[in-house]
Amino acid sequence: MNLHIFAGFTEIMLEVFSALFPLLVLFIIFQLFFLKLSKRKLLDIFIGFFLTFLGLSLFLQGVHIGFLPIGEQMGIELSSMNLWLLIVIGFILGFFAIYAEPAVSVLLHQVDEASGGHIPQKVLLYTISLGVGLAISLSMVRILLGLSLWFFLLPGYIIALFMVKFTSKTFTSIAFDSGGVATGPMTATFLLALFVEIASGNEGSDPLLDGFGMVALVALAPILSVLSLGILFARKEQKQDVNEIQVQADRDHR
C-alpha cells in the first residue's frame, strides 16, 4: 500500500472530530440528566460514534484522493463528446450514484421501518434514482446550451407545490426529504467536480455560472418523482377501496 494515499488524513480526522464532538457532548448531557441508558446501551452508542468517526474520516480521505480527481478527469474527457451522448451518460451516472449514496440508504431504511413495509424500498429507490438521472441529464443540457437555472427551478417547484394537493402527507414528507438526501457526498463530490470540468471544457461556458447549480436540480428531481409515486399510490388505494366497497355491496345484495 502506498503511504501517500493517507496524505492529509490527520487534518481530515480533526475536521470530522470537530463536527462530531458537539453531538457527543450533547448526548452525554442528555444521558446524565434525562436518558439514563444502561451501560450496555451506552457501550453500543459509543462504539457507533467511533465507527462513524472512522468511516467519515476514511470516506472524506477517499473523496480527496479518488472521487474529486476522477470526476475532474471524466469531466475533461466528456466535455468534447456529442450532446446526446452526454445526456445518456449523465442519466446513467445520476441513476447509479444514488445506489452508492449513504444518506439514501438511511432514508429507505427509515421509510420501510416507519411504514411497516407499505412503501417498498426498491420502488422508492428506483423512483429517486430515475429523478436524479433525469436531473443530471437536464444539467448536461443546461451547460451545453447555456440555459439559466431558473428555467428549471421555478417551474419545477411550482409543479411540486401543485402536486402536493394530490399526494398524501406521508409522501409529501418523504418527497422533500428525498431531495435533501439525494444531494449527499456522492453528488457533492464526484458529480459536482465532473460538471465543473465539463463547463470549463465547453466553449462559451463559465465554470462558475454553468458548472454549479447541478446540486439544486438534483434536490428538485426526487421531490417531483416521489410526489408522482405518491399520486400513483393514492390512485391504487382508491381503486382498492372502490373494489372492496363493490365486493361488500355484492355480498349484501346476495
DOVO-205604 format. One record per residue (C-alpha): residue number from 1; residue in one letter; chain; x, y, z. Coordinates in nm, 4 decimals. Layout:
NUM/a/A/X/Y/Z
...
END
This chain:
1/m/A/0.0000/0.0000/0.0000
2/n/A/0.1312/0.3442/-0.0937
3/l/A/0.1548/0.5692/0.2112
4/h/A/0.0797/0.8847/0.0096
5/i/A/-0.2881/0.7907/-0.0038
6/f/A/-0.3070/0.8964/0.3627
7/a/A/-0.1560/1.2388/0.2989
8/g/A/-0.3600/1.4956/0.4907
9/f/A/-0.5526/1.2243/0.6764
10/t/A/-0.4731/1.3783/1.0149
11/e/A/-0.6356/1.7083/0.9171
12/i/A/-0.9456/1.5274/0.7935
13/m/A/-0.9720/1.3313/1.1184
14/l/A/-0.9561/1.6576/1.3134
15/e/A/-1.2312/1.8070/1.0970
16/v/A/-1.4563/1.5047/1.1476
17/f/A/-1.3855/1.5039/1.5220
18/s/A/-1.4749/1.8737/1.5492
19/a/A/-1.8046/1.8006/1.3705
20/l/A/-1.8971/1.5004/1.5855
21/f/A/-1.7729/1.6302/1.9209
22/p/A/-2.0692/1.8680/1.9865
23/l/A/-2.3103/1.5788/1.9187
24/l/A/-2.1197/1.3615/2.1639
25/v/A/-2.1267/1.6330/2.4314
26/l/A/-2.4995/1.6872/2.3786
27/f/A/-2.5633/1.3137/2.4085
28/i/A/-2.3625/1.2938/2.7326
29/i/A/-2.5644/1.5821/2.8804
30/f/A/-2.8903/1.4084/2.7879
31/q/A/-2.7589/1.0816/2.9298
32/l/A/-2.6704/1.2411/3.2647
33/f/A/-2.9968/1.4283/3.3132
34/f/A/-3.2680/1.2615/3.1039
35/l/A/-3.1930/0.9328/2.9241
36/k/A/-3.0236/0.7232/3.1955
37/l/A/-2.9405/0.4445/2.9487
38/s/A/-2.7849/0.1172/3.0606
39/k/A/-2.4106/0.0577/3.0391
40/r/A/-2.4582/-0.1938/2.7578
41/k/A/-2.6575/0.0558/2.5534
42/l/A/-2.4004/0.3268/2.6224
43/l/A/-2.1224/0.0978/2.5025
44/d/A/-2.3092/0.0301/2.1780
45/i/A/-2.3649/0.4018/2.1218
46/f/A/-2.0007/0.4943/2.1875
47/i/A/-1.8870/0.2186/1.9513
48/g/A/-2.1268/0.3645/1.6956
49/f/A/-1.9738/0.7094/1.7427
50/f/A/-1.6264/0.5656/1.6916
51/l/A/-1.7273/0.3752/1.3771
52/t/A/-1.8971/0.6887/1.2434
53/f/A/-1.5828/0.8917/1.3106
54/l/A/-1.3615/0.6334/1.1426
55/g/A/-1.5967/0.5803/0.8490
56/l/A/-1.6407/0.9508/0.7769
57/s/A/-1.2661/1.0103/0.8002
58/l/A/-1.1874/0.7317/0.5558
59/f/A/-1.4690/0.8361/0.3244
60/l/A/-1.3577/1.2000/0.3098
61/q/A/-0.9988/1.0885/0.2526
62/g/A/-1.1263/0.8779/-0.0361
63/v/A/-1.3114/1.1789/-0.1709
64/h/A/-0.9939/1.3866/-0.1804
65/i/A/-0.7718/1.1228/-0.3382
66/g/A/-1.0321/0.9426/-0.5512
67/f/A/-1.3729/1.0964/-0.6180
68/l/A/-1.2603/1.4517/-0.6922
69/p/A/-0.9687/1.3596/-0.9245
70/i/A/-1.1660/1.1011/-1.1220
71/g/A/-1.4613/1.3376/-1.1503
72/e/A/-1.2344/1.6087/-1.2855
73/q/A/-1.0673/1.3738/-1.5357
74/m/A/-1.4005/1.2365/-1.6582
75/g/A/-1.5338/1.5902/-1.6944
76/i/A/-1.2365/1.6865/-1.9128
77/e/A/-1.2924/1.3858/-2.1404
78/l/A/-1.6707/1.4213/-2.1561
79/s/A/-1.6612/1.7920/-2.2466
80/s/A/-1.5639/1.7064/-2.6050
81/m/A/-1.8357/1.4433/-2.6608
82/n/A/-2.1625/1.4659/-2.8514
83/l/A/-2.4587/1.6359/-2.6781
84/w/A/-2.6928/1.3372/-2.6966
85/l/A/-2.4236/1.1005/-2.5730
86/l/A/-2.3599/1.3304/-2.2766
87/i/A/-2.7296/1.3264/-2.1888
88/v/A/-2.7346/0.9456/-2.1840
89/i/A/-2.4093/0.9244/-1.9844
90/g/A/-2.5424/1.1843/-1.7405
91/f/A/-2.8578/0.9820/-1.6827
92/i/A/-2.6570/0.6647/-1.6148
93/l/A/-2.4216/0.8437/-1.3746
94/g/A/-2.7090/1.0049/-1.1858
95/f/A/-2.9119/0.6856/-1.1678
96/f/A/-2.6349/0.4715/-1.0234
97/a/A/-2.4893/0.7431/-0.7997
98/i/A/-2.7979/0.7028/-0.5797
99/y/A/-2.7112/0.3372/-0.5188
100/a/A/-2.3837/0.4481/-0.3597
101/e/A/-2.5368/0.7387/-0.1662
102/p/A/-2.5239/0.6571/0.2087
103/a/A/-2.7959/0.9058/0.3027
104/v/A/-3.0413/0.7455/0.0595
105/s/A/-2.9854/0.4048/0.2188
106/v/A/-3.0678/0.5532/0.5591
107/l/A/-3.3838/0.7157/0.4201
108/l/A/-3.5023/0.3902/0.2597
109/h/A/-3.4492/0.2002/0.5833
110/q/A/-3.6354/0.4610/0.7886
111/v/A/-3.9278/0.4758/0.5449
112/d/A/-3.9561/0.0965/0.5376
113/e/A/-3.9472/0.0802/0.9173
114/a/A/-4.1954/0.3642/0.9703
115/s/A/-4.4416/0.2418/0.7047
116/g/A/-4.4217/-0.1226/0.8096
117/g/A/-4.3193/-0.2214/0.4565
118/h/A/-4.6177/-0.0450/0.2967
119/i/A/-4.3771/0.1552/0.0778
120/p/A/-4.1308/-0.0926/-0.0807
121/q/A/-3.7655/0.0092/-0.0570
122/k/A/-3.6858/-0.0965/-0.4146
123/v/A/-3.9728/0.1035/-0.5598
124/l/A/-3.8701/0.4155/-0.3691
125/l/A/-3.5038/0.3624/-0.4641
126/y/A/-3.5836/0.3328/-0.8359
127/t/A/-3.8100/0.6373/-0.8139
128/i/A/-3.5391/0.8549/-0.6588
129/s/A/-3.2779/0.7141/-0.8993
130/l/A/-3.4905/0.7983/-1.2034
131/g/A/-3.5413/1.1507/-1.0735
132/v/A/-3.1710/1.2088/-1.0152
133/g/A/-3.0813/1.0542/-1.3512
134/l/A/-3.3147/1.2939/-1.5296
135/a/A/-3.1774/1.5851/-1.3250
136/i/A/-2.8216/1.5060/-1.4315
137/s/A/-2.9312/1.4809/-1.7959
138/l/A/-3.1048/1.8195/-1.7711
139/s/A/-2.7921/1.9637/-1.6093
140/m/A/-2.5919/1.8448/-1.9100
141/v/A/-2.8380/2.0176/-2.1435
142/r/A/-2.8245/2.3352/-1.9328
143/i/A/-2.4449/2.3545/-1.9519
144/l/A/-2.4156/2.2802/-2.3235
145/l/A/-2.6992/2.5146/-2.4275
146/g/A/-2.6199/2.7840/-2.1710
147/l/A/-2.9699/2.7861/-2.0209
148/s/A/-3.0477/2.9698/-1.6999
149/l/A/-3.1041/2.7663/-1.3841
150/w/A/-3.4332/2.9488/-1.3286
151/f/A/-3.5818/2.7836/-1.6397
152/f/A/-3.5758/2.4564/-1.4434
153/l/A/-3.6081/2.5531/-1.0778
154/l/A/-3.9016/2.7940/-1.0894
155/p/A/-4.1394/2.5744/-1.2951
156/g/A/-4.0179/2.2662/-1.1064
157/y/A/-4.1082/2.3945/-0.7607
158/i/A/-4.4384/2.5377/-0.8856
159/i/A/-4.5282/2.1930/-1.0225
160/a/A/-4.4139/2.0314/-0.6945
161/l/A/-4.6393/2.2606/-0.4881
162/f/A/-4.9287/2.1829/-0.7215
163/m/A/-4.8683/1.8061/-0.6924
164/v/A/-4.8723/1.8277/-0.3119
165/k/A/-5.2513/1.8798/-0.3295
166/f/A/-5.2940/1.5345/-0.4843
167/t/A/-5.0457/1.3496/-0.2632
168/s/A/-5.0773/1.2203/0.0910
169/k/A/-4.8943/1.3964/0.3728
170/t/A/-4.6714/1.0897/0.4113
171/f/A/-4.5436/1.1023/0.0546
172/t/A/-4.5088/1.4797/0.0693
173/s/A/-4.2778/1.4496/0.3703
174/i/A/-4.0777/1.1671/0.2107
175/a/A/-4.0503/1.3600/-0.1165
176/f/A/-3.8939/1.6712/0.0342
177/d/A/-3.6584/1.4619/0.2487
178/s/A/-3.5591/1.2683/-0.0638
179/g/A/-3.4467/1.5926/-0.2238
180/g/A/-3.2165/1.6548/0.0702
181/v/A/-3.0605/1.3097/0.0962
182/a/A/-3.0039/1.2841/-0.2810
183/t/A/-2.7609/1.5764/-0.2577
184/g/A/-2.5233/1.3834/-0.0330
185/p/A/-2.1479/1.3262/-0.0549
186/m/A/-2.1595/1.1350/-0.3853
187/t/A/-2.3348/1.4220/-0.5617
188/a/A/-2.1397/1.6994/-0.3917
189/t/A/-1.8016/1.5425/-0.4679
190/f/A/-1.7844/1.3221/-0.7763
191/l/A/-2.0666/1.4704/-0.9865
192/l/A/-2.0005/1.8325/-0.8927
193/a/A/-1.6323/1.8014/-0.9850
194/l/A/-1.7355/1.6384/-1.3130
195/f/A/-1.9760/1.9191/-1.4046
196/v/A/-1.7318/2.1968/-1.3240
197/e/A/-1.4769/2.0400/-1.5583
198/i/A/-1.7371/1.9890/-1.8329
199/a/A/-1.8305/2.3563/-1.8077
200/s/A/-1.4612/2.4504/-1.8147
201/g/A/-1.4027/2.2466/-2.1298
202/n/A/-1.7183/2.3603/-2.3089
203/e/A/-1.6567/2.6618/-2.5302
204/g/A/-1.8589/2.9622/-2.4213
205/s/A/-1.9436/2.8236/-2.0770
206/d/A/-1.8492/2.9796/-1.7461
207/p/A/-1.7386/2.7168/-1.4894
208/l/A/-1.8747/2.9254/-1.2010
209/l/A/-2.2016/3.0162/-1.3702
210/d/A/-2.2749/2.6885/-1.5519
211/g/A/-2.0747/2.4298/-1.3551
212/f/A/-2.2601/2.4948/-1.0320
213/g/A/-2.6351/2.4636/-0.9910
214/m/A/-2.6444/2.0924/-1.0657
215/v/A/-2.6984/2.0140/-0.6968
216/a/A/-3.0092/2.2353/-0.6955
217/l/A/-3.1586/2.0336/-0.9818
218/v/A/-3.0705/1.7080/-0.8088
219/a/A/-3.2511/1.8324/-0.4975
220/l/A/-3.5624/1.9143/-0.7010
221/a/A/-3.5881/1.5984/-0.9135
222/p/A/-3.6523/1.3417/-0.6338
223/i/A/-3.9243/1.5687/-0.4935
224/l/A/-4.1122/1.5524/-0.8234
225/s/A/-4.0522/1.1801/-0.8759
226/v/A/-4.1577/1.0784/-0.5229
227/l/A/-4.4651/1.3025/-0.5395
228/s/A/-4.5543/1.1268/-0.8663
229/l/A/-4.5145/0.7944/-0.6883
230/g/A/-4.7407/0.9224/-0.4113
231/i/A/-5.0117/1.0128/-0.6641
232/l/A/-4.9889/0.6617/-0.8144
233/f/A/-5.0156/0.5058/-0.4687
234/a/A/-5.3184/0.7237/-0.3905
235/r/A/-5.4949/0.6128/-0.7087
236/k/A/-5.4103/0.2495/-0.6354
237/e/A/-5.5546/0.2782/-0.2852
238/q/A/-5.8675/0.4472/-0.4207
239/k/A/-5.9198/0.1630/-0.6672
240/q/A/-5.8731/-0.0908/-0.3888
241/d/A/-6.1281/0.0927/-0.1734
242/v/A/-6.3765/0.1016/-0.4620
243/n/A/-6.3261/-0.2710/-0.5273
244/e/A/-6.3750/-0.3528/-0.1594
245/i/A/-6.6940/-0.1462/-0.1488
246/q/A/-6.8194/-0.3193/-0.4632
247/v/A/-6.7420/-0.6647/-0.3219
248/q/A/-6.9166/-0.5777/0.0044
249/a/A/-7.2164/-0.4445/-0.1865
250/d/A/-7.2387/-0.7672/-0.3904
251/r/A/-7.2291/-0.9718/-0.0708
252/d/A/-7.5032/-0.7633/0.0874
253/h/A/-7.7129/-0.7959/-0.2286
254/r/A/-7.6863/-1.1740/-0.2173
END
